[in-house]
Amino acid sequence: MHQRENSSELIVAIATPPGRGGVGVVRLSGAGALGLAERFLGRAPTARHAHYLKFRDAAGEVIDDGLLLAFPAPHSFTGEDVVELQAHGSPIALAALVERCVGLGARPARPGEFSERAYLNGKLDLVQAEAIADLITAGSLEAARAARRSLDGAFSERVHALANSVLRLRVYIEAAIDFPEEEIDFLRTDDVRQRFAAIELDLHDMLAKARGGQRLRDGLHIVVLGAPNVGKSSLLNALAQSDRAIVSPTAGTTRDVLREWIDVGGVPVTLVDTAGLREHTEDAIEREGMRRARAEAERADLALVVIVAGESAPPVATDLPRIVVRNKIDLVGEPPRRENIDGIVHVHLSAQRGDGVDLLREAIVAHVGLDAVGGTFSARQRHLAALVAAQDDIKLAREQVDAGSGELAAESLRLAHQHLGDIVGQVSSDQLLGEIFSSFCIGK
């Protein structure tokens, strides 16, 4: 049962503003929607049938003409009576149509209220409802596809399957507790070990996909770091495929941070070029540029640490996950390549000529995890937190079973099951639902 109280109060909003085709949609949901449709149409609407009519205001003047569609409960998006008014014309005409609906008894919908009602009425779970907002705001085609997978239930199905596996293991362990003389041997069977192993493997894979999905949804903040004149600005231009940054052989040309929003293999990326870092400078402006570069590094997700190919100078110190870019291979006659050295990816390339830049793009996508975990679904930070918490509880339960503590293991599995249920919203607080749906667009 969902904890938040639902309401069938009639609500209205512009669900889809006019696009290039000039078509906009006004949506109504709740008790009285069909009666309001009858006021517009002059007769009861036929379910799921497009009625052509002229929409009129309170004085009888025509607002616009268009189509009216009625979807009686429970066969609608929200599970309530839903009416859609499709009109062509300006946003002013749609606003007048909404005003007319308000005059006939509807109230303006809150942001996300239609999706919230769909969730509360069991038409969507919480992950699917969030995926609607993610689909609308997707910053790339891959992000849109990931949101679509979540909306279609790919993420939810895996969560439910994993939760059922955890529940069955918990029931098995609680049954063992009823036979205290045999509990320890009963819990240390190969079957129990195999169940734990399967659950942990599934959870590990789900976390990898969810992390990739969060990167697709939120994008990646990448900072380009390095000493002066190693080719940082050239690298930004090569990745952006445009001359966004000024390139000069004079060291210290870049004095401030420069941001560029790009798509790297379907991942939305904010790429930040920074001032060159060196030990000492007498230039106050350059010192400020270096300070800003370090500030950008503190809040980035990934650092591209640029050095000159063939030089033994160590990468710029940073605690960030990083890819080392060995630039200017054309000057030393090296071929472009990608290699792993002590767990850190190194990409040999020429930013100026473009040789090897595709290898860097592939390394960035690999960092997100998309190339290794196909079928990524849209995910949010709260989903990751719940999965990590469930992972910790399951690991603890396995250790408790190994120690012969069946009752403690059963409690840990109960907590893991609860964390998984929180993802799809099996039990959710009013505060959580308010935070989630308030971020939606009005009309969704």
HELIX and SHEET records of a PDB file:
HELIX    1   1 ALA A   33  LEU A   41  1                                   9    
HELIX    2   2 PRO A   91  GLY A  103  1                                  13    
HELIX    3   3 GLU A  113  LEU A  120  1                                   8    
HELIX    4   4 LEU A  126  ILE A  136  1                                  11    
HELIX    5   5 LEU A  141  LEU A  151  1                                  11    
HELIX    6   6 ALA A  154  ILE A  177  1                                  24    
HELIX    7   7 GLU A  183  LEU A  187  1                                   5    
HELIX    8   8 ASP A  190  ASP A  218  1                                  29    
HELIX    9   9 LYS A  232  ALA A  240  1                                   9    
HELIX   10  10 ALA A  284  GLU A  298  1                                  15    
HELIX   11  11 ILE A  329  LEU A  331  5                                   3    
HELIX   12  12 VAL A  357  VAL A  368  1                                  12    
HELIX   13  13 GLN A  381  ASP A  402  1                                  22    
HELIX   14  14 GLY A  406  VAL A  424  1                                  19    
HELIX   15  15 ASP A  430  PHE A  437  1                                   8    
SHEET    1   A 6 HIS A  51  ARG A  56  0                                        
SHEET    2   A 6 VAL A  62  PHE A  71 -1                                        
SHEET    3   A 6 VAL A  82  HIS A  88 -1                                        
SHEET    4   A 6 VAL A  23  SER A  29 -1                                        
SHEET    5   A 6 ILE A  11  THR A  16 -1                                        
SHEET    6   A 6 ARG A 107  PRO A 108  1                                        
SHEET    1   B 7 LEU A 258  VAL A 264  0                                        
SHEET    2   B 7 VAL A 267  ASP A 273 -1                                        
SHEET    3   B 7 LEU A 220  GLY A 226  1                                        
SHEET    4   B 7 LEU A 302  VAL A 308  1                                        
SHEET    5   B 7 ARG A 322  ASN A 327  1                                        
SHEET    6   B 7 ILE A 344  HIS A 348  1                                        
SHEET    7   B 7 ARG A 337  ILE A 341 -1                                        
END                                                                             
